[in-house]
Amino acid sequence: MTTDSRHLRARDYVQKLAASGRYHFTSRQARDALGVSADAAKLALNRLSRQRLIASPARGFYVIVPPEYRSLGCLPADQFIPALMERQGLPYYAGLLAAAQYYGAAHHRPQETQIFLARNRRPIKCGAVRVVFIARKRLEEVPVRNFNTPRGALRVSTPEATAVDLAGYPRRAGGLGQVATILSELAESIAPALLARAAATAPVPWAQRLGYLLEEVGAGDKALALKAYVQSHARAYVPLLPGEPEKDPRRAADWKLRINAVVEPEL
């Protein structure tokens, strides 16, 4: 069998998958379908990759790139992450800015997709698509929702869990000002009782910061149950922004916070 005939068969295989609505496959699946050796399958798939017909976000895992995404050089992350995580057997959820956009609160389109896992792993770069992974303790306790994409359902943190994570990872969200901006838009989707429950899956200081930020953006009514949670669980004052100087900071007694940073939302 010549290289060209292998290539034609590989191209046919990819086209048939797409025609059936499947946009993900593994190198083993391709090899079995083509009936060729691993080296021959790799050669054929590499040729299709150079033509930008397919891409490989992870070793041994391929996505078919339809014409509307050729400029990206990959499927959007939300269209392959569910299949990739299922293949690798990893619980996950999309969070922070990636989650906020599903609730109309991202403010700016995220430049990368932020995925929470139980452990850290290397980021994915697939064409112009970038995925970063963030370790989260008690990952499987975090409340999530499923959002349908053209290629499958994506697990996304609920508005309440998203708010908690934003308070826990302000620098990954663009800083306190950006977090406050997102919270001002996310607040209308937040259920106060569910917010306190989501906070119970994270360190208490995250709830302390979150409550203060919600009050700062005029959404204090959403933080009433959270305030009761903080007042019964917080044991010490913590800084609003960890790692920043704390020379004579003012204090927010209700939240047991040392206010060592100015919050300037883009309202």
Secondary structure, 3 states (H helix, E strand, C coil): CCHHHHHHHHHHHHHHHHHCCCCEEEHHHHHHHHCCCHHHHHHHHHHHHHCCCEEEEECCEEEECCHHHCCCCCCCHHHCHHHHHHHHCCCCEECHHHHHHHHCCCCCCCCCEEEEECCCCCCEEECCEEEEEEECCCHHHCCEEEEEECCEEEEEECHHHHHHHHHHCHHHHCCHHHHHHHHHHHHHHCCHHHHHHHHCCCCHHHHHHHHHHHHHCCCHHHHHHHHHHHHHHCCCCEECCCCCCCCCCEEEHHHCEEECCCCCCCC
